[in-house]
Amino acid sequence: MLTIHHLSVDFEVGGDDTAVFARLFSEHIKEWARRQENERARSRLLAGEAAMAGEDSGHDPASGHAPAPGCCGGA
């Protein structure tokens, strides 16, 4: 996960800077939020499938890492 603590954005636009920034920010933050929700939904789906398959809930199948031997069915 990436956490941004401080962000500075400089740009020049014609017209009302505040309105342009608000419009662009709104468009992009909505897209970001949509992607975040899709990722959370995917993680919930994978966790549910793992639970139905009897896998240990401690392993995150979305992590891309193979389970350790003896863990979650790892060989």
C-alpha positions in Angstrom: 0.0 0.0 0.0 1.2 3.5 -0.8 0.4 6.4 1.5 0.9 9.9 0.4 1.4 12.2 3.4 2.1 15.5 1.6 1.2 16.4 -2.0 1.8 19.6 -3.8 0.3 20.3 -7.2 1.2 23.3 -9.4 -0.6 24.1 -12.6 -1.6 27.0 -14.8 -5.0 27.1 -16.5 -7.0 29.8 -18.2 -10.1 30.9 -16.5 -11.1 30.2 -12.9 -8.4 28.1 -11.4 -10.5 27.0 -8.5 -13.3 25.7 -10.7 -11.0 23.9 -13.0 -9.1 22.3 -10.1 -12.4 21.2 -8.5 -13.7 19.7 -11.7 -10.5 17.8 -12.4 -10.1 16.7 -8.8 -13.6 15.5 -8.6 -13.3 13.4 -11.8 -10.0 11.8 -10.7 -11.0 11.2 -7.0 -14.2 9.4 -8.2 -12.1 7.2 -10.5 -9.7 6.4 -7.6 -12.6 5.6 -5.3 -14.2 3.3 -7.9 -10.9 1.4 -8.3 -10.4 1.2 -4.5 -13.9 -0.3 -4.1 -13.3 -2.7 -6.9 -10.1 -3.9 -5.2 -11.9 -4.3 -1.9 -14.7 -6.3 -3.6 -12.2 -8.5 -5.3 -10.4 -9.2 -1.9 -13.7 -10.0 -0.3 -14.6 -12.4 -3.1 -11.3 -14.1 -2.9 -11.5 -14.4 0.8 -15.0 -15.9 0.5 -13.8 -18.4 -2.1 -10.9 -19.3 0.1 -13.2 -19.8 3.1 -15.5 -22.0 1.0 -12.5 -24.1 -0.1 -11.4 -24.5 3.5 -8.3 -22.5 3.2 -6.8 -20.7 6.2 -8.1 -17.2 6.4 -4.6 -16.0 7.4 -3.4 -16.3 3.8 -4.2 -13.5 1.4 -4.7 -15.1 -2.1 -4.6 -11.6 -3.6 -1.0 -11.1 -2.4 0.4 -13.2 -5.2 2.7 -15.1 -2.8 2.5 -18.9 -2.5 1.6 -20.2 0.9 4.4 -21.5 3.1 4.7 -25.2 3.6 2.0 -26.5 5.9 0.2 -23.2 5.7 -3.1 -22.9 3.7 -2.4 -26.1 1.8 1.1 -25.2 0.8 3.4 -28.1 -0.2 
